[in-house]
Amino acid sequence: MEFLVKIISFLVVIGVIIFIHELGHFLVAKYCGVGVEKFSLGFGPKILGFRRGETEYLISVVPFGGYVKMVGEAGNAEDEEDKDRFPAGKSFTNKSYWQKAAIICAGSFMNIMLAVVALPVVFMVGISVPSFVEKPPVVGYVSKDGTAFIKGVKKGDLIVEVNGVFVENWEAVEKNTVLGGENPVDFKFKRDSREFSVTFVREEDKEPGLYPVMPAKIGDVMKGFSAEGAGLLSGDVIKAINGKVVTHWLELQEYVQGAEEKTITLERNGVEVTVKVTPVFNKEANRYLMGVTQGKDTIKKSYGFFESIERGLKKVVELAVLFFVVIKGLIAGVFSIKMLGGPIMIAQVAGTAAATGMTEFVLLVAALSLHIGILNLLPLPVLDGGLIFLLTLEKFRGRPFSERFMNGVQQVGFVLLITLMVVVTWNDIMRLIGWG
C-alpha cells in the first residue's frame, strides 16, 4: 500500500508540473497564432488521447516529460499534410523573434508562477512549523562555537527584546532579527531578575549560536545500532542523560559522546522510562552514535492574507537562491553529484509529503516546479534556455541555422539528458540499498 501511495504521489507531482509547463507553451503559441498539432503529457506511444479542433491531446507511456508539437517548429517548411491543414501564417518558423521567445519561455514562466501562487496559499491555509515558534523565547542551548557563548549567554536565559522591540515568542525573535538586515542586532536578555544586553555583529563564519528549547524527540531508530538493542522507540522524548537535563536535540549529541554506558531517562506515552545505552564510535561521522534521528515536533500555523503573500514570495526567493547555490557547488566540486536525486527519490519524498498532509504535498509540488522552471531556462541543449540561446544567435547572424546543425544540437542535448537521468536514478538505487 505504501509503495502504491508513492507511485501515485510521484505521478501526480510529475503530472502537475509537466502539465503546467506544456500548458504555458500551448497557450502562448495559440495566442501568437501558431498551429498546435499535439499536446502530450509524456513521451513515446500514446496510452489514450482525443482530438479537438486542430490539436490532438495525448497521455503517453513515458511520464518523464511532455511536449507541444507546433507547425513548422523544426525550422523547416511544413510538410504536405501541414500545408493542407494549416495556412503559412500558423507556422512557428514565420513568427517574429519575440513571439518565438515568448512561446519558448512560457513553460518555465508557468512553472515559476505556480510556485509564486501556490506558496502564499500554503501559508494562508496552514503550514507545519516547529512547535517552539509560539513558545516564550527561552534559550534552550548555546553552541560553544557561537558568539552568544563568548558573550556570556546561558541556557535558560529569556530573550526580552530584539532591536528595542518586545518579543513574546521565538517567531517574533526570528522576524525582528531578519528585519535588522546586515546591521548589528541588539538582544536584551533576562536571567532571574537581572536584565542585560548583548549586540551580535553579522559575521560570515560565525553565528550567534543560541537555540530555543527543542525536545530531543526520536524520529527513527536505525537498525544495528545500540539504541535499537536498548529498546528505544520512535516518538520517545529524551529528558535526561546521566542525570543531565536535556532541553535540546544538540545537547543529546553532546552528552552521548564517549564509549561508557549512558543512563537515559525518557518519556514514552506520558510514562517515564529509564534505559541504558552504550554509544558506538562511527568512523564516517567521526563521533559516538546511539543510532537515532531527530523526530519532528511541529504545529500547524496559518497566516493572514498579506503576511502569507510576503512569506510565500520570500520562500520563492529562498528556494531560487538554494538552486543556484547547489549548481555553483556542483560546478566548483564542493558538492558531489551523488547528492542529486531522481525519480525514485521524488517518489519517496512525494509519498511522505502526501502522508503528512495536503499543504506539505503542495509545498513539494511548488518547490519542484520552481526548480524545474529555473533549470529549463539554463542555456543548455534540449532545455528551453538552450533554444532561446540558439534563437538569439540566429537573430544576430541574420539567418537560421541549418536543419542538420539543429538536429545535431538536439541529439547532443538528448544524450546529456539521458546521461543525467541514468546518473540520478543510479544515485537513487544506491541510496535505496544503503550504498549511497
N, C-alpha and C positions, 0 to 999 in steps of 0.2 A: 504493500500500500504506500509506504514511504517513497519507494522508487517511482511509483506511478505519479505521485504528487510532484516529485522533482521533474519528471519528464513533462508533465502538463504545464507546470510553472515555467520551465525553460521555453516551451513552445509559445506560451502566452507572452513572455518577456520579449523574446526574439521577434515574434509576430507583430507585436505593437510597434516596436522600434523600426522594423523593416517597412511596415505599412505606412507609418508617418513619414518616413524618408521618401519612399516612392510616391506617396501622395503629393509631396512637395513638388517633385519633378513633374508629375502629371498635371496638377492644377496650373502651374505657371506655363507649361507647354501649351495647354488648351487656351489659356489667356492670351498667349502670344500667337495663337492661330496655327500651331503645329499639329499635324495629324498624329494621333497616337494609335498604333496598331495593337499593342499588347500592354497589359498591366499585370505583372506576375509577382506573387509572393512565393519566393523560392526559385530554384533553377531546375533544369532538366525536364524530363517528361511530366506532363500535367496530370494531376490527380483528378481535378474537376475544374470546370470553367463554364462561362457563358459569354455571349456576345450581346452588347448593347450599343447601337449606333455603329460607329466606325471602329470601336475598341473591343478586343477580346480580354476578359478578366479571368485570370488563372490562379490556381494554387498548385504549385509544382512540388516535385518529390523531395528535392534537396532544400532544407529550410534555412541554410546559412546565407541569406541574401535575397535579392529580388531585382527586378528590372522594369523599366518602362521603355518599350521599343517605339521610337519615333520615326516618322517618314524622313528619309534622307539623312539619318543620324550618322551613318558611317562616313559621310563626307563625299560619297559618290552620287551620281544621279539615281533617281528612283528606278527600280526595275519596272518591267512592263506591267505587272499587276498593280503596282503603286500608281503608275501613270493613269491607269483606268479608274482606280478608286479615289485618288487624291489629286487635286489641282496642284500645279507647281508652287503656288503660294503657301501650301501647307508643309513644305519641306523644311526641315531643321536647317539644312545647308543654306537656304536662301534667306535666313533671318539675319538680323544685324548682330554685331559683336555683343552688344549689351543685352539683347534678348537671349542669345545663346548662353551668356554668362549667368543671367538670372535663372534660366532653366536648370543649368548645371548646379548652381549654388543652392537652389531651393530645397533640395533634400536635406542637406546639412542644416540649413536655416530652420527647417521644421523640427529636426531633432533637437536643436538647441532651444527652440521656442517651447517644445514640450516640457523641458526642464524648467524654463522660466515661468511657465504657467502652473505646472504641477507642484513645484516645491512650496510656493506660498500657500497653496491649498492644503498641502500636508501639514504645515504649521498651524493652519486655521482649524483643521479637523482634529488634530492632536497627534503629537509625536512622542515616542518614548525618549525620556531624558533621565539622566542619573537622579536617583531619589534625593541626593544631598542638595540639589539646586534650590529647594524650597525650605531647607533647614537653616537654623541660625548659623552664621559663618564662624564656627569654632574650628580652629586649626587641629586637624587630626594627625598630621605627620609633617615633619620638617626634614627635608633632604640635607644631608651633611655636605652635599656638593653645591648647594644653592646659597644665594646671598642672604636669605632670611635667617639661616643658621648662623652665618657670620655676624649678623647684626643683632643676635640675641633673641629672635622669635622662638617660642617654645610651643610644644604640643599642649593644647588646652587653652591657648590664648584666643580671645574673642575679637574679631575684626569689627570695629565700630564705624569707621568712616573710610572712604576712599576718595581722595582728592576733595575733601571737605564735604562730601555727600554721605548722609547716613545710609547705611546698608543693613537690611534686616535679614537677608539670606545670601547664599552663595551665588545665586543668579545675579543679584544686584552687584556683588563684588566683581564678577566677570564682566558685566556690562560696563561698569564705570572704569574698570581697568582698561578695557578696549577703547573707550572714549578718550582716554588720555593720549592715544596715538603713540608716537615715539618719544614723547616727553617723559621725564621722571614722574613716578606715581607715588603720591603720599598716602600711607596707610596709618590709621590710628587704631591701636590695639588696647584691649583691656585685660589685665591679669589680676585676678582677685578684685581689689577695689582701686588699683592703680592703673592709670592710662598712660600710654607712651606712644610716640610717633616714629615711624621708620619710612625713609624715602628709598624707593627702588629705582635705580637708573637702568635704562634698557641696555643690555649687553648681548651681543650676538652669541657668545659661547656660554652664557650663564643666565639661568632663570632664577626667580626668587626662591622656588623650591618649597612652597608651602601648599598643603593639600587639605581638603575637607575630611571630616570623619567619614570613612567609607568601609562598611563592614567587610571583613575578609570572608566573603561568601564563596563557596566552592562551586565551580561550574562543572567541569568534567574530572573524573578520576581516571588517570591513564593506566592502562594495563601494564603489569610487570613492575610497577614502582611500589615503594614501601607504603604509600598511602592506601593502595588497594588492599595490601595484606593486613593493614591495621583496621580495615573496615570503614574508612571514611567514605561518605556518600555525597553525591551531587545535591546541593541545597544546604549542606551543613554550613553553619556560620562559626568560624573560629573566634573564640572570645579571649583566650589567653594561651601562652606557650611558656612552660616552666614558671608559671605564676606571673609573667609579664602580660599586662593587659594589651590586647591588640585592637586598635581602633582604625586601622587602615591596612589595605592589602599589601602595601610596600613594607610595613612592619613585619608581616608574615615572612616575606622574602629575607628580611634581615635576621629574624630570630631563628630561622631553621638552619642557618649556616653552622657547620661543624658536624662531625660524624657521630657524636654522642646521642643517645636516645633522648627524645623530647616528649614531655608530658603535655598533651594538648587538651584544653577544655573547649568544648564546642556546644553549640545549641542545635538540636535536631527536633523539629516539630514542637518547639516550645519546651523541650526537656533538655536539661544539662547532661552532657555525656563526656566522659574522660577516656582518652585513648593514648597509647604510647606508639610513637613513630620514630624510626631511625632513618634520617635522610641519607641519600647515597650521592656521592660525587659524580657529576656528569661532565665528561670531558668537553663535549660540544658547547655546553652552556658555561663551562668553567666555574661552576659553583655547585653547592649541595642542593638537591631537589627531593621533594616528597612525591612529586608526580600529580599535582593538581593544577587546574587552570582557574582563572578568576571567573566567578559567576556574575551574571547581570543583576543589578539592583536598581530597577528603573520604575518610573511612574509615567503615566500618560499626561501630557500637558498641551493645552491649546492656547492660541494667542489671538489677539484682536486683528481686525482686517488690515490696518496699516502696518502693525508690527509684523504680521505674517508676511506681508509683501517685502518688508525690509529684511527679515530673517531669510526668506526664500531666495531673494536676489543675492544676499551675502553668501548663502550656501552655494549658489551657482558659481560665483566668483571663486570660492574656496576650492570647489571641485575642478574648475578650469585650471587654476594655478597648480593643483596637485597633478593634473595630467601632464603639464609641461615640465614639472619637477621630475616626474618619472621618466619622460622622454629624454630630458637632459642627462639624468643619471644613467640611463641605458647607453647613451652615446658616449658618455665620459667613462664608462666602465665602473661607475660607483655602484650601480645595481646590476644584478645578474639577470640574464634573460630567463633564468629558471623561475623568477618571481611572477612571470606572466602566466595568466590563466586562460583557458579556452572554454569550449562548450560544456565540459564536464564540471568545471568549477562554477560556471554560470548556473548550471542546473542545480548544483548543491546549494549555492547561495540563494537562488530563487526559491528553492523548496523550503529553506529555513525562513526566508522572509515571508513566504506565504503562510507558513505555520505560525509565525509571530503575530501577523495582523496585516490588514489591508494597507495601512499607512506605510509600514515598512516595505511592503511589496511595491507600492507606488514610488517610494523613495529610491528603491533599487532601479526600477524602470527609468526614472528621471535621470539618475546618475549615469547609467549606461548609455542612455540616449544622448546625453550631453557629450560624453567622451567619444561616442561614435560620430556624432556630428562634427566635433573638432578634428578627429582623426581623418575624416573624409575630406577635410579642407587642406590637408598637408599636400604639398606638390609632389606626389609620388604617382607612378604609372598605375592605371586602373582606378585610382581614387578620383573623386570629383576635383580635388585640388590639382591633380596632375593634368586633367582635361582643361581646366582653366589656364594652367601654365602654358600648355601647348596652343590653346586658343589665342592667348596673348602674344605668343611668339609669331603665330600666323598673321596676326594683325600688324605687327611691326615689320615682318618681312614682305607683306603685301600680297601674298598668295598662299593657298593652303598647302599643307604637307601632302605627299603622295599617299595613296591608299596603302602601298606596301610598307612605307615608314610607319604609318599609324597602326597597321596590323602588328608590326614588329614590336612597337612600344606596348601595345595591349598584351601581347604574348609574354613579354618580359615581366610586365606587371602581374599577369596572371600567375606566372611561375613563382614570383616573390610572395604573392598572396597565399598560394597553396603551401609554400615552404613554411610561412608563418603559422598557418593553421596546423600543419603537422607538428611543428615545434611546441606550440601551446597545448595541443592535445597530448603530446608526449609528456609534457610537464604535468598535466592533469593526471595521467596514468601513473607516473612516478610518485606523485603525492598520494594517490589513492592506495598504492601498495606499500607506502611508507618508505620509499627510496628517495623522494624529492626533498 
